[in-house]
């Protein structure tokens, strides 16, 4: 990976924002908020602040697979209307033209899946259906008249045949006045969903992550290698996972060991069988802690729910509880396990983590 070409290599439009990041505090927080809210659904990602656009999100850490979402973040007062989008110009470019040009005629233009204009105070745009209030407006949602106004103005400004179909107008959930608290709340919610019975420090997690975003957002150098760009300029899913795990007390390791071998004793397992089960148990527990995929979250939630159902029914024999839970696991979850030992170790792991 270290020798692969950086797929985002091109001269950047501007770098002044990186040098004055204090002015863009909301933008930096929105970048963090954007990836935190999709952390569970996304296996891996990277977010860049002030790289070709205000916020760029990559859906992969693999340079050959990565697709990019470009976001221009506006905190201007009042709703953005047609005049502010395409008529009012700064440095001979309008707001919408600036967004389009961030990927227009660049070597990576075909890897950009979304060109998003994110406006804190909403948009004043004419939609096909009157009365709708949308937090994500696509070009298809615009009335024919509104679309033509935007397109005609952009054609005059740029050598372009039509508006790129991947343009979207986004109204963010992140509030204007309390965005720091909103980000901390999103971290607390994320940790709860990942580790329901854990103790964490959302404020400490927030401080480390926002510091990382701020520090890397100020970097103005270009990098020919993808791995260098990730290391020097990006906040990645790996870093987010590591920081969350570092400040989340999932369960004391010694207690886990003691409870595991107590369960082995209750199940009547000898030393060899206990050791085999422990290997499988450790693999599952490591995956459970480090993996934020939807499949892992759903597996954990299903198994813990079934364990609680059995406990509520008065089942007090562990072997019976394990068998009951195992028999209820759907095929879509069973496919990830190679044998019965792996299934039993997963149930035992979830049982211990619940306590």
Secondary structure as GFF3:
##gff-version 3
##sequence-region A 1 355
A	DSSP	alpha_helix	16	19	.	.	.	ID=ss1
A	DSSP	three_ten_helix	21	24	.	.	.	ID=ss2
A	DSSP	alpha_helix	25	36	.	.	.	ID=ss3
A	DSSP	beta_strand	46	49	.	.	.	ID=ss4
A	DSSP	beta_strand	55	58	.	.	.	ID=ss5
A	DSSP	beta_strand	68	74	.	.	.	ID=ss6
A	DSSP	alpha_helix	82	82	.	.	.	ID=ss7
A	DSSP	pi_helix	83	87	.	.	.	ID=ss8
A	DSSP	beta_strand	89	90	.	.	.	ID=ss9
A	DSSP	beta_strand	93	94	.	.	.	ID=ss10
A	DSSP	alpha_helix	95	101	.	.	.	ID=ss11
A	DSSP	three_ten_helix	109	111	.	.	.	ID=ss12
A	DSSP	beta_strand	112	119	.	.	.	ID=ss13
A	DSSP	beta_strand	136	138	.	.	.	ID=ss14
A	DSSP	three_ten_helix	139	141	.	.	.	ID=ss15
A	DSSP	alpha_helix	144	157	.	.	.	ID=ss16
A	DSSP	beta_strand	167	170	.	.	.	ID=ss17
A	DSSP	alpha_helix	179	194	.	.	.	ID=ss18
A	DSSP	beta_strand	199	200	.	.	.	ID=ss19
A	DSSP	alpha_helix	202	217	.	.	.	ID=ss20
A	DSSP	alpha_helix	226	233	.	.	.	ID=ss21
A	DSSP	beta_strand	234	236	.	.	.	ID=ss22
A	DSSP	alpha_helix	237	246	.	.	.	ID=ss23
A	DSSP	beta_strand	248	249	.	.	.	ID=ss24
A	DSSP	alpha_helix	253	266	.	.	.	ID=ss25
A	DSSP	alpha_helix	271	290	.	.	.	ID=ss26
A	DSSP	alpha_helix	294	312	.	.	.	ID=ss27
A	DSSP	alpha_helix	318	328	.	.	.	ID=ss28
A	DSSP	alpha_helix	331	334	.	.	.	ID=ss29
A	DSSP	alpha_helix	340	354	.	.	.	ID=ss30
###
